[in-house]
Amino acid sequence: QVQLVESGGGSVQAGGSLRLTCAASGNTGSTNSMAWFRQAPGKEREGVAYISGGGGGWIIYVDSVKGRFTISRDNAKNTVYLQMNSLKPEDTAMYYCAATRVWAVVPGSELSDNRYNYWGQGTQVTVSS
């Protein structure tokens, strides 16, 4: 089993920045690919960013966050980060960390939530205009 705990959410004004942290524990290692998802009230869960296992050389972003968000990982700390800059009100959502059991998922499915085996409880991000 893998446990994921997110932190770093909060309330910021548009244009501000936040860094989310996902700490993994349990039967995990640097081989798991991981991702960040978000869900706004009344909307479906959306994949935001993906990073492959190992050195994290394969990274995917949803179009709406490209150039603003950066996903990274520190395998020594079993931690994945999401640096969010130039935040917009439409980024307001609960953000979830997710992990797979594999090094990399099938290309094209990186932001599909059905690829992920483990989920955190989420951290709220609120961006005001």
C-alpha positions as CSV (number, residue, x, y, z in Angstrom):
1,Q,0.0,0.0,0.0
2,V,1.0,3.6,-0.6
3,Q,-0.1,6.6,1.4
4,L,-0.2,10.0,-0.1
5,V,-0.5,13.2,1.8
6,E,-0.9,16.6,0.1
7,S,0.0,20.0,1.6
8,G,0.6,23.5,0.5
9,G,-2.8,24.6,-0.6
10,G,-4.3,27.9,0.5
11,S,-5.9,31.2,-0.6
12,V,-4.1,33.6,-2.9
13,Q,-5.0,36.4,-5.2
14,A,-4.8,36.1,-9.0
15,G,-1.3,36.2,-10.2
16,G,0.1,34.7,-7.0
17,S,1.9,31.4,-6.5
18,L,1.6,28.3,-4.4
19,R,3.7,25.1,-4.2
20,L,1.9,21.9,-3.5
21,T,3.7,19.0,-1.9
22,C,2.8,15.3,-2.0
23,A,4.6,13.1,0.5
24,A,4.4,9.4,-0.3
25,S,5.0,6.6,2.3
26,G,4.5,2.9,2.5
27,N,5.3,0.5,-0.2
28,T,6.6,3.0,-2.7
29,G,9.8,4.1,-4.3
30,S,11.1,6.2,-7.1
31,T,9.7,3.8,-9.7
32,N,6.1,5.0,-9.5
33,S,4.8,7.5,-11.9
34,M,2.7,10.2,-10.3
35,A,0.3,13.0,-11.1
36,W,-1.7,15.9,-9.8
37,F,-5.5,16.1,-10.4
38,R,-8.0,18.8,-9.5
39,Q,-11.7,19.0,-9.0
40,A,-13.7,22.2,-8.8
41,P,-17.3,22.2,-7.4
42,G,-19.7,20.8,-9.9
43,K,-17.0,19.7,-12.3
44,E,-15.4,16.5,-13.2
45,R,-11.9,15.6,-11.9
46,E,-9.2,16.9,-14.3
47,G,-5.7,15.7,-14.7
48,V,-3.3,18.6,-14.3
49,A,0.3,17.3,-14.5
50,Y,2.1,13.9,-14.8
51,I,5.6,12.8,-14.1
52,S,7.1,9.4,-14.9
53,G,9.0,7.3,-12.4
54,G,12.7,7.3,-11.9
55,G,14.3,10.5,-13.0
56,G,10.9,11.9,-14.0
57,G,12.0,12.5,-17.6
58,W,8.6,12.3,-19.0
59,I,6.3,15.1,-18.0
60,I,2.8,16.0,-19.3
61,Y,0.6,19.0,-18.6
62,V,-3.0,19.9,-19.4
63,D,-3.1,22.7,-21.8
64,S,-4.6,25.2,-19.4
65,V,-1.6,25.1,-17.1
66,K,1.3,24.9,-19.5
67,G,3.8,27.6,-18.9
68,R,2.4,28.3,-15.4
69,F,2.7,25.0,-13.5
70,T,5.8,22.8,-13.0
71,I,5.7,19.3,-11.6
72,S,8.9,17.8,-10.1
73,R,9.9,15.0,-7.8
74,D,12.6,14.3,-5.2
75,N,13.0,10.6,-4.9
76,A,15.2,10.8,-1.9
77,K,12.3,12.3,0.0
78,N,9.5,10.3,-1.8
79,T,8.0,13.7,-2.6
80,V,6.3,15.2,-5.7
81,Y,5.8,18.9,-6.0
82,L,3.5,21.1,-8.1
83,Q,4.8,24.7,-8.4
84,M,1.9,26.9,-9.5
85,N,2.6,30.4,-10.8
86,S,0.4,33.1,-12.3
87,L,-2.6,31.5,-10.7
88,K,-6.1,32.3,-12.1
89,P,-9.5,32.1,-10.4
90,E,-10.3,29.2,-12.7
91,D,-7.5,27.2,-11.0
92,T,-9.6,27.1,-7.8
93,A,-10.2,23.5,-6.9
94,M,-9.3,20.7,-4.6
95,Y,-6.0,19.3,-5.8
96,Y,-5.2,15.6,-5.4
97,C,-2.0,13.7,-5.7
98,A,-2.1,10.3,-7.3
99,A,0.3,7.4,-7.9
100,T,0.5,4.3,-10.1
101,R,2.2,1.0,-9.5
102,V,4.3,1.4,-12.7
103,W,7.1,3.5,-14.0
104,A,5.1,5.0,-16.8
105,V,1.5,4.7,-18.0
106,V,0.5,4.1,-21.6
107,P,1.2,7.2,-23.7
108,G,-1.9,9.3,-24.0
109,S,-3.4,8.2,-20.7
110,E,-1.2,10.2,-18.4
111,L,-4.0,12.4,-17.2
112,S,-6.7,9.8,-17.1
113,D,-7.6,9.1,-13.5
114,N,-8.4,5.5,-14.1
115,R,-4.7,4.8,-14.5
116,Y,-3.9,5.6,-10.8
117,N,-4.0,3.2,-7.9
118,Y,-3.5,5.5,-5.0
119,W,-4.9,8.9,-4.1
120,G,-4.4,11.5,-1.4
121,Q,-7.1,13.3,0.5
122,G,-6.6,16.6,-1.3
123,T,-5.6,20.1,-0.6
124,Q,-7.8,23.1,-1.4
125,V,-6.5,25.9,-3.6
126,T,-8.6,29.1,-3.8
127,V,-7.7,31.9,-6.2
128,S,-9.5,35.2,-5.9
129,S,-9.8,37.9,-8.5
